[in-house]
């Protein structure tokens, strides 16, 4: 954590060296709204002060959501990079900078948790009992795609599944139900639920893989799939 904070402070130091007024140290007395206004004007040194004020809060929220310290630290970094990237979207008339940053954290945290759940499902060796994974596909390699990108692709892939496959995968991956709990909930035999889950995950895996191949070829290709 100390190294991460130091990296943010280095950004502020580099930027402040190019400015004669005001000095970076003077920014500590500014309000969050004033810091956001400077950030909107491209003054990167303001980011380190926002980071210093809220990185612990962001990290705590992220840790509670994704339940993994390493993932939470990565998520914290992404949140502040996004705060800088889309700072122009912040409107002080609609809320405080703190609440805006917290909303970013919840949105990205929930997306990351869903992504991690799906990744865990893709890596489940039991899938091989129903439909062996194809050689060369490794879901842990995102090939430059962010978790948000992959989740967007997965959502498209969910539309290609049968109703029962989609329901089972969503309950298992997005809501955390065990297969036997899904069977009780849907009044389906456990064997049927297993089949819906494994087939659905296998189809999603293939859908994501084909989408990534299509993107590498150039123009976006609309992909579908059989039920």
Residue, then its C-alpha position, 0 to 999 in steps of 0.5 A: x500500500x505504501x508503494x501505491x500511495x508513493x506512485x500517486x504522490x510521484x505523479x503530483x510531484x512531476x506535475x507540480x514541478x511544471x507549475x509556478x503557481x499554486x504549489x502542490x502543497x497548497x492544494x491540501x487546503x482545497x475542498x473536494x469540489x475545488x480539487x475536482x474542478x482542477x482535475x477537470x482542467x487537467x491538473x493531475x496534481x489534484x488527483x493525488x490529494x483526492x487519492x490521499x483522502x479517499x483511497x482507504x475508503x475505496x479500498x475498504x469498500x472494494x475489499x468487502x465487495x470482491x473479498x480479495x485484498x489483491x483484487x481490491x487493491x487493483x480495483x482501487x487503482x482503477x477507480x482513481x484512474x477512472x476518476x481522472x479519465x472521466x473527471x469532466x462528468x462530475x457535477x457538484x450540483x448532483x452530489x459530492x465528490x466523495x459520493x461520486x467516487x464511492x459510486x464508482x467503487x460500487x459499480x466497478x466492484x460489483x462488476x469485478x465480483x461478477x467477473x471473478x465469479x464467471x472466471x471461477x466458473x470457466x476454470x471449474x475443472x468439472x466442466x470437463x465432465x460435460x464439455x471439455x475445454x478447447x486447447x489453447x483457451x485460458x480464461x485467466x488471460x484477458x488478452x488486453x480486455x478489462x473485466x468490464x469488457x468481458x462482462x459486457x461480452x458475457x451479457x451478450x452471450x447470456x442472450x444466446x442461451x436457453x432460458x433455463x441455461x441463462x437462469x441457472x448460470x445467472x443464479x450460480x455466477x451472479x447471485x452465488x447460489x449452489x447448484x443444489x440450492x438452484x434445484x430447490x429454488x427452481x423445482x428442477x431435478x439436480x441432474x437437470x440443473x447441472x446440465x443447464x449450468x455446464x452447457x451454459x458455461x461451455x457456450x459462454x466460454x465459446x462465445x467469449x472466445x469467438x468474440x475475442x477472435x472476431x475483434x482481432x480480425x478487425x471490424x466488430x462481428x455480431x455473434x450468436x449461438x444456438x440454444 
